[in-house]
């Protein structure tokens, strides 16, 4: 008896010491990565101010890193959605998640437009400016041919081939194919289990590749920030400081007041705790000016937080096309700014139809490079062509405003995922509080909960066998 006791004691003593050791090492290594990103951003700003011409030539570094991240988006979305839907027994649950998500996105887009409308009418930042012929030409150059009318946009969601959904770079095409495959596997029942296990292994591989790509983040951040500062400089910002400041303050109030209140009332969570958990993703977006750079990590972190795969798989990719709160605020304030700068201020009766049109136009421009400026120019060209002349006024600071746009869009999608998970009861509230408290750290090496997933699946399979025997 003493021997058994001593053995148990020795095992118990060894287990807590060895289990936390690996995660601690992983956290330390990734801390160095994000410290390097911060240093790279500071160096990029310095190079942009000291050697602006050379800094502009560094732009491909930032573009290359963002493209590496975008390369991973389609396979990650596909794996996440297929695994999520394939493991759900009732297809109606997936439809309910999608319906609630789209309804929420529409309401929040209208709220963001309304807030931008109020702030824009209070500030009137465009009063007293003068526009030149060169600026007019610059504004017309921003009209993108990629933005589609609503009907064509819906048709564009259907890929040309099954494989082209993964090569065209269109998130919604990948989403459609993944939904179809997920429902097909769900209908196959036990026959589809080997395929699901194969896709689960593929997901582990894709996330491991993403973790490797992330080590290029400091180089990408350095190139992106240096190019922005070098091309715009400080002089270009002085006359537009009021618009920028007003936009930043509006985004801040929307995120921490509107979204923060929703998160507290619906989910009972503190918005600061959630954003602390997503701090590295915010840093990544800030250094690249692209919310897409953090999309794969947001999917992984929301699943780790305790939200079910179907909710994460549907809400996050769809939100990146339809839940663009920062872009809504931007288009509202920029439209009012341009109208005032051209000496043709709009009445409230003119503002509301224009902004509702821009709300629809923004959905047709989902996935367009530089979507904020391109959508604004294209929407004005279609609804009020005279205002396109003034788009050139904000080209110089658009990249700086895109920082706030991207951060706000990302925050909106993170909060939306938690809210929709709560409304559909597809969230483990106990795990959420453990994760936000730091008791269950995120695995930065694999971006997946390697041990938790198999353990979660075994009881379901065992339960099915027992029901079959009965």
C-alpha positions as CSV (number, residue, x, y, z in Angstrom):
1,X,0.0,0.0,0.0
2,X,2.8,2.5,0.8
3,X,4.4,1.6,-2.5
4,X,1.2,2.5,-4.5
5,X,0.8,5.7,-2.6
6,X,4.3,6.7,-3.2
7,X,3.9,6.0,-6.9
8,X,0.8,8.1,-7.1
9,X,2.5,10.9,-5.3
10,X,5.5,10.8,-7.6
11,X,3.2,10.8,-10.7
12,X,1.1,13.6,-9.3
13,X,4.3,15.5,-8.5
14,X,5.7,15.1,-12.0
15,X,2.5,15.9,-14.0
16,X,2.0,19.5,-13.0
17,X,5.6,20.2,-13.5
18,X,5.9,18.8,-17.0
19,X,2.5,19.8,-18.5
20,X,2.9,23.6,-18.3
21,X,6.5,23.6,-19.5
22,X,5.9,23.4,-23.2
23,X,3.3,26.2,-23.4
24,X,5.5,28.5,-21.4
25,X,8.4,28.0,-23.9
26,X,6.0,28.7,-26.8
27,X,4.7,31.9,-25.3
28,X,8.2,33.2,-24.7
29,X,9.2,32.6,-28.3
30,X,6.2,34.4,-29.7
31,X,6.6,37.3,-27.3
32,X,10.0,38.0,-29.0
33,X,8.2,38.0,-32.4
34,X,5.7,40.7,-31.4
35,X,8.4,42.7,-29.7
36,X,10.2,42.6,-33.0
37,X,7.1,43.8,-34.7
38,X,6.9,46.9,-32.4
39,X,10.6,47.6,-33.1
40,X,10.0,47.2,-36.8
41,X,7.1,49.7,-36.8
42,X,9.3,52.3,-34.9
43,X,12.1,51.8,-37.4
44,X,9.7,52.0,-40.3
45,X,8.4,55.4,-39.1
46,X,12.0,56.7,-38.6
47,X,13.1,55.5,-42.1
48,X,9.9,57.1,-43.6
49,X,10.7,60.5,-42.0
50,X,14.4,60.5,-42.6
51,X,14.6,58.9,-46.1
52,X,11.1,59.2,-47.6
53,X,12.1,58.3,-51.2
54,X,13.9,55.2,-50.1
55,X,11.1,54.3,-47.7
56,X,8.5,54.3,-50.5
57,X,10.5,51.6,-52.3
58,X,10.1,49.3,-49.3
59,X,6.3,48.9,-49.9
60,X,6.7,45.4,-51.5
61,X,7.9,44.1,-48.2
62,X,4.5,44.9,-46.6
63,X,2.6,43.8,-49.6
64,X,4.4,40.5,-49.8
65,X,3.7,39.7,-46.1
66,X,0.0,40.5,-46.5
67,X,-0.2,38.3,-49.6
68,X,1.4,35.4,-47.6
69,X,-1.4,35.8,-45.1
70,X,-4.1,36.0,-47.7
71,X,-2.7,32.8,-49.3
72,X,-3.8,31.0,-46.1
73,X,-7.3,32.5,-45.8
74,X,-9.2,30.2,-48.2
75,X,-7.9,26.8,-46.9
76,X,-8.4,27.9,-43.3
77,X,-12.0,29.1,-43.9
78,X,-12.7,25.9,-45.9
79,X,-11.4,23.5,-43.1
80,X,-13.1,25.5,-40.3
81,X,-16.5,25.5,-41.9
82,X,-16.5,22.0,-43.2
83,X,-15.4,20.6,-39.8
84,X,-18.0,22.8,-38.0
85,X,-21.0,21.9,-40.2
86,X,-19.9,18.3,-40.7
87,X,-20.0,17.7,-36.9
88,X,-23.5,19.3,-36.5
89,X,-26.4,16.9,-36.5
90,X,-29.1,19.4,-37.6
91,X,-28.7,21.6,-40.7
92,X,-31.3,24.1,-39.3
93,X,-28.8,25.2,-36.7
94,X,-26.3,26.4,-39.3
95,X,-29.1,28.3,-41.1
96,X,-30.1,29.9,-37.9
97,X,-26.6,31.1,-37.3
98,X,-26.3,32.6,-40.8
99,X,-29.7,34.4,-40.5
100,X,-28.9,35.9,-37.1
101,X,-25.4,36.9,-38.4
102,X,-26.7,38.7,-41.5
103,X,-29.5,40.5,-39.5
104,X,-26.9,41.7,-36.9
105,X,-24.5,42.9,-39.6
106,X,-27.2,45.0,-41.3
107,X,-28.3,46.6,-38.0
108,X,-24.7,47.4,-36.9
109,X,-23.9,48.9,-40.4
110,X,-26.9,51.2,-40.0
111,X,-25.8,52.2,-36.5
112,X,-22.2,52.9,-37.7
113,X,-23.6,55.0,-40.6
114,X,-25.8,57.0,-38.1
115,X,-22.9,57.7,-35.8
116,X,-20.7,58.9,-38.6
117,X,-23.6,61.1,-39.8
118,X,-24.0,62.8,-36.5
119,X,-20.2,63.4,-36.0
120,X,-19.8,64.6,-39.6
121,X,-22.6,67.1,-39.2
122,X,-21.1,68.4,-36.0
123,X,-17.5,68.8,-37.2
124,X,-17.9,70.0,-40.8
125,X,-14.2,69.5,-41.3
126,X,-14.2,70.3,-45.1
127,X,-15.3,73.9,-44.8
128,X,-13.0,76.4,-46.4
129,X,-10.9,74.0,-48.5
130,X,-10.0,74.6,-52.2
131,X,-9.8,71.9,-54.8
132,X,-7.6,71.9,-57.9
133,X,-7.9,70.2,-61.3
134,X,-5.1,67.8,-60.3
135,X,-7.1,66.7,-57.2
136,X,-10.2,66.2,-59.3
137,X,-8.4,63.9,-61.7
138,X,-6.9,62.0,-58.7
139,X,-10.4,61.5,-57.4
140,X,-11.8,60.0,-60.6
141,X,-8.8,57.6,-60.8
142,X,-10.0,56.0,-57.6
143,X,-13.2,54.8,-59.1
144,X,-12.8,51.0,-59.2
145,X,-14.2,48.9,-62.0
146,X,-14.2,45.9,-59.6
147,X,-17.2,47.1,-57.6
148,X,-20.3,45.3,-58.8
149,X,-24.0,46.0,-58.8
150,X,-26.0,44.0,-56.2
151,X,-27.2,41.3,-58.7
152,X,-23.8,40.8,-60.3
153,X,-22.3,40.7,-56.8
154,X,-24.6,37.8,-55.8
155,X,-23.7,35.9,-59.0
156,X,-20.0,36.5,-58.4
157,X,-20.2,34.5,-55.2
158,X,-20.6,31.4,-57.4
159,X,-17.1,30.2,-58.5
160,X,-16.3,29.3,-62.1
161,X,-15.1,25.8,-60.9
162,X,-14.9,24.0,-57.6
163,X,-11.2,24.6,-57.4
164,X,-11.3,28.3,-58.5
165,X,-13.0,29.1,-55.3
166,X,-9.6,28.6,-53.6
167,X,-7.5,30.4,-56.3
168,X,-9.6,33.5,-57.0
169,X,-9.0,35.0,-53.6
170,X,-12.8,35.6,-53.0
171,X,-13.7,34.8,-49.4
172,X,-17.4,34.4,-50.2
173,X,-16.7,31.9,-53.0
174,X,-14.7,29.8,-50.5
175,X,-17.5,30.2,-48.0
176,X,-20.1,28.9,-50.5
177,X,-18.0,25.8,-51.5
178,X,-17.3,25.0,-47.8
179,X,-21.0,25.2,-46.9
180,X,-21.9,22.8,-49.7
181,X,-19.1,20.3,-48.7
182,X,-20.1,20.6,-45.0
183,X,-23.7,19.9,-45.7
184,X,-22.8,17.0,-48.0
185,X,-20.6,15.4,-45.3
186,X,-23.3,15.9,-42.8
187,X,-25.8,14.0,-45.0
188,X,-23.2,11.2,-45.4
189,X,-23.3,10.4,-41.7
190,X,-20.7,7.9,-40.5
191,X,-19.5,7.4,-44.1
192,X,-18.1,10.9,-44.1
193,X,-16.2,10.5,-40.8
194,X,-12.9,9.5,-42.6
195,X,-13.1,12.6,-44.8
196,X,-13.7,14.8,-41.8
197,X,-10.6,13.3,-40.0
198,X,-8.6,14.0,-43.2
199,X,-9.7,17.6,-43.3
200,X,-8.9,17.9,-39.6
201,X,-5.3,16.9,-40.3
202,X,-5.2,19.3,-43.2
203,X,-6.4,22.1,-40.9
204,X,-3.5,21.3,-38.5
205,X,-1.1,21.5,-41.4
206,X,-2.5,24.8,-42.6
207,X,-2.3,26.4,-39.2
208,X,1.2,25.2,-38.7
209,X,2.2,26.9,-42.0
210,X,0.5,30.0,-40.9
211,X,2.5,30.0,-37.7
212,X,5.7,29.8,-39.8
213,X,4.5,32.7,-42.0
214,X,3.9,34.9,-38.9
215,X,7.7,35.0,-38.3
216,X,7.9,37.3,-41.3
217,X,5.6,39.8,-39.6
218,X,8.4,42.2,-38.5
219,X,9.7,42.5,-42.1
220,X,6.2,43.1,-43.4
221,X,5.5,45.7,-40.7
222,X,8.7,47.6,-41.4
223,X,8.1,47.8,-45.1
224,X,4.4,48.8,-44.8
225,X,4.9,51.5,-42.2
226,X,8.0,53.0,-43.9
227,X,6.2,53.2,-47.2
228,X,3.1,54.9,-45.7
229,X,5.1,57.5,-43.8
230,X,7.5,58.1,-46.7
231,X,4.7,58.7,-49.2
232,X,2.5,60.9,-47.1
233,X,4.9,62.6,-44.7
234,X,3.7,65.0,-42.0
235,X,2.9,68.0,-44.2
236,X,0.1,66.2,-46.0
237,X,-1.6,65.5,-42.7
238,X,-1.9,69.0,-41.3
239,X,-4.8,70.3,-43.3
240,X,-6.7,67.0,-42.9
241,X,-6.0,66.6,-39.2
242,X,-9.5,67.5,-38.1
243,X,-11.1,64.8,-40.3
244,X,-8.6,62.2,-39.2
245,X,-9.0,63.1,-35.5
246,X,-12.8,63.1,-35.8
247,X,-12.7,59.7,-37.6
248,X,-10.4,58.2,-34.9
249,X,-12.6,59.5,-32.1
250,X,-15.7,58.2,-33.7
251,X,-14.3,54.7,-34.3
252,X,-13.1,54.7,-30.7
253,X,-16.5,55.6,-29.3
254,X,-18.2,53.1,-31.6
255,X,-16.0,50.2,-30.4
256,X,-15.8,50.9,-26.7
257,X,-19.2,52.5,-26.1
258,X,-21.6,50.8,-28.6
259,X,-19.8,47.4,-29.0
260,X,-18.6,47.4,-25.4
261,X,-22.2,48.0,-24.1
262,X,-23.5,45.2,-26.3
263,X,-20.9,42.8,-25.2
264,X,-21.5,43.5,-21.5
265,X,-25.3,43.3,-21.8
266,X,-25.6,40.2,-24.0
267,X,-22.5,38.1,-23.0
268,X,-21.6,39.7,-19.7
269,X,-18.0,40.2,-20.8
270,X,-15.7,43.2,-20.5
271,X,-14.6,44.5,-23.9
272,X,-11.2,45.4,-22.6
273,X,-10.6,41.7,-21.5
274,X,-11.6,40.5,-25.0
275,X,-9.3,43.0,-26.8
276,X,-6.5,42.1,-24.4
277,X,-6.9,38.5,-25.5
278,X,-6.7,39.8,-29.2
279,X,-3.9,42.2,-28.6
280,X,-1.4,40.6,-31.0
281,X,-4.0,40.6,-33.8
282,X,-4.6,44.3,-33.3
283,X,-0.8,44.9,-33.4
284,X,-0.6,42.9,-36.6
285,X,-3.4,44.9,-38.2
286,X,-1.9,48.2,-37.1
287,X,1.4,47.4,-38.7
288,X,0.0,46.2,-42.0
289,X,-3.2,48.3,-42.3
290,X,-5.1,45.2,-43.3
291,X,-7.7,43.4,-41.2
292,X,-7.4,40.4,-43.5
293,X,-3.9,39.8,-42.1
294,X,-5.5,38.8,-38.8
295,X,-8.5,36.8,-40.2
296,X,-7.0,33.3,-39.8
297,X,-5.8,34.0,-36.3
298,X,-9.2,35.4,-35.3
299,X,-10.8,32.1,-36.4
300,X,-8.4,30.1,-34.4
301,X,-8.7,32.3,-31.3
302,X,-12.5,32.4,-31.3
303,X,-12.6,28.6,-31.4
304,X,-10.1,28.5,-28.6
305,X,-12.2,31.0,-26.6
306,X,-15.0,28.5,-26.5
307,X,-17.3,29.4,-29.4
308,X,-18.5,26.5,-31.6
309,X,-17.0,25.8,-35.0
310,X,-20.2,26.5,-37.0
311,X,-20.6,29.9,-35.4
312,X,-17.0,30.9,-35.9
313,X,-16.8,29.4,-39.4
314,X,-19.9,31.3,-40.6
315,X,-19.7,34.5,-38.7
316,X,-16.0,35.5,-39.2
317,X,-15.7,35.0,-43.0
318,X,-19.1,36.5,-43.7
319,X,-18.4,39.4,-41.3
320,X,-15.3,40.3,-43.3
321,X,-17.5,41.0,-46.3
322,X,-20.7,42.3,-44.6
323,X,-19.8,43.6,-41.2
324,X,-17.5,46.6,-42.1
325,X,-18.4,49.0,-39.3
326,X,-15.2,51.1,-39.7
327,X,-15.8,51.3,-43.5
328,X,-19.3,52.5,-42.9
329,X,-18.2,55.3,-40.5
330,X,-15.4,56.2,-43.0
331,X,-17.7,56.5,-46.0
332,X,-20.2,58.7,-44.0
333,X,-17.6,61.2,-42.7
334,X,-15.7,61.3,-46.0
335,X,-18.8,62.0,-48.0
336,X,-19.8,64.9,-45.8
337,X,-16.2,66.2,-45.8
338,X,-16.0,66.1,-49.6
339,X,-19.4,67.8,-50.0
340,X,-18.4,70.6,-47.6
341,X,-15.0,71.0,-49.3
342,X,-16.6,71.4,-52.8
343,X,-18.9,74.1,-51.4
344,X,-22.0,72.0,-51.9
345,X,-23.0,70.8,-48.4
346,X,-25.8,68.3,-48.3
347,X,-29.0,68.5,-46.4
348,X,-30.1,65.7,-44.2
349,X,-32.6,64.7,-46.8
350,X,-29.8,64.3,-49.3
351,X,-27.4,62.6,-46.9
352,X,-29.6,59.7,-45.9
353,X,-30.3,58.3,-49.5
354,X,-26.6,58.7,-50.4
355,X,-25.5,56.8,-47.3
356,X,-28.0,54.0,-47.7
357,X,-26.8,53.6,-51.3
358,X,-23.2,53.4,-50.0
359,X,-24.3,50.8,-47.5
360,X,-25.4,48.6,-50.5
361,X,-22.5,49.5,-52.6
362,X,-20.0,48.5,-49.9
363,X,-21.4,44.9,-50.1
364,X,-20.7,44.8,-53.9
365,X,-17.1,45.9,-53.3
366,X,-16.3,43.2,-50.8
367,X,-12.8,41.9,-51.5
368,X,-11.8,44.9,-53.6
369,X,-8.2,46.1,-52.9
370,X,-8.4,49.4,-51.0
371,X,-12.1,48.8,-50.5
372,X,-12.7,51.9,-48.4
373,X,-11.5,54.4,-50.9
374,X,-12.6,52.4,-54.0
375,X,-16.1,51.9,-52.6
376,X,-16.5,55.5,-51.7
377,X,-15.4,56.7,-55.1
378,X,-17.5,54.1,-56.9
379,X,-20.6,54.8,-54.8
380,X,-20.3,58.6,-55.3
381,X,-19.8,58.0,-59.1
382,X,-23.1,56.1,-59.3
383,X,-25.2,58.2,-56.9
384,X,-23.8,61.7,-57.0
385,X,-21.0,62.0,-59.6
386,X,-20.2,65.7,-58.8
387,X,-18.7,64.6,-55.5
388,X,-16.1,62.3,-57.1
389,X,-14.0,65.4,-57.8
390,X,-13.4,65.7,-54.1
391,X,-12.2,62.2,-53.5
392,X,-8.6,63.3,-54.4
393,X,-8.6,65.4,-51.2
394,X,-8.4,62.3,-49.0
395,X,-6.2,60.1,-51.1
396,X,-3.1,61.4,-49.2
397,X,-4.4,60.3,-45.8
398,X,-6.5,57.3,-46.8
399,X,-3.8,54.9,-45.7
400,X,-3.7,56.5,-42.2
401,X,-7.5,56.3,-42.0
402,X,-7.4,52.7,-43.2
403,X,-5.6,51.8,-39.9
404,X,-8.7,52.9,-37.9
405,X,-11.0,51.3,-40.5
406,X,-9.2,47.9,-40.3
407,X,-9.0,48.0,-36.5
408,X,-12.7,48.9,-36.2
409,X,-13.8,46.2,-38.7
410,X,-11.8,43.6,-36.8
411,X,-13.1,44.6,-33.4
412,X,-16.7,44.5,-34.8
413,X,-16.3,41.0,-36.1
414,X,-14.7,39.7,-32.9
415,X,-17.5,41.1,-30.8
416,X,-20.1,39.8,-33.4
417,X,-18.8,36.3,-33.1
418,X,-19.1,36.3,-29.3
419,X,-22.6,37.9,-29.5
420,X,-23.9,35.4,-32.1
421,X,-22.4,32.5,-30.2
422,X,-24.3,33.7,-27.1
423,X,-27.6,34.2,-28.9
424,X,-27.4,30.7,-30.5
425,X,-26.2,29.2,-27.2
426,X,-23.1,27.9,-29.0
427,X,-20.6,29.2,-26.5
428,X,-18.9,27.7,-23.5
429,X,-19.1,30.6,-21.0
430,X,-17.0,28.8,-18.4
431,X,-14.2,28.3,-20.9
432,X,-14.5,31.9,-22.1
433,X,-13.9,33.3,-18.6
434,X,-11.0,30.9,-18.1
435,X,-9.4,31.9,-21.4
436,X,-9.8,35.7,-20.8
437,X,-8.4,35.2,-17.3
438,X,-5.3,33.6,-18.8
439,X,-5.9,30.2,-17.3
440,X,-6.0,28.5,-20.7
441,X,-3.4,30.2,-22.9
442,X,-3.6,30.1,-26.7
443,X,-1.1,27.8,-28.4
444,X,0.9,30.1,-30.7
445,X,2.8,27.3,-32.3
446,X,0.0,25.2,-33.7
447,X,-2.9,27.8,-33.4
448,X,-5.0,24.8,-32.4
449,X,-6.1,23.0,-29.2
450,X,-4.4,19.7,-30.2
451,X,-5.3,17.8,-27.1
452,X,-8.8,19.2,-26.6
453,X,-10.3,18.3,-30.0
454,X,-9.9,14.5,-30.0
455,X,-11.2,14.3,-26.4
456,X,-14.3,16.4,-27.4
457,X,-15.1,14.1,-30.3
458,X,-14.8,10.7,-28.6
459,X,-17.8,11.0,-26.3
460,X,-20.0,11.9,-29.3
461,X,-18.9,8.9,-31.3
462,X,-19.3,6.6,-28.3
463,X,-22.8,8.0,-27.6
464,X,-23.8,7.3,-31.2
465,X,-22.6,3.7,-30.9
466,X,-24.6,3.2,-27.8
467,X,-27.7,4.6,-29.4
468,X,-27.2,2.4,-32.4
469,X,-26.9,-0.7,-30.1
470,X,-30.1,0.3,-28.3
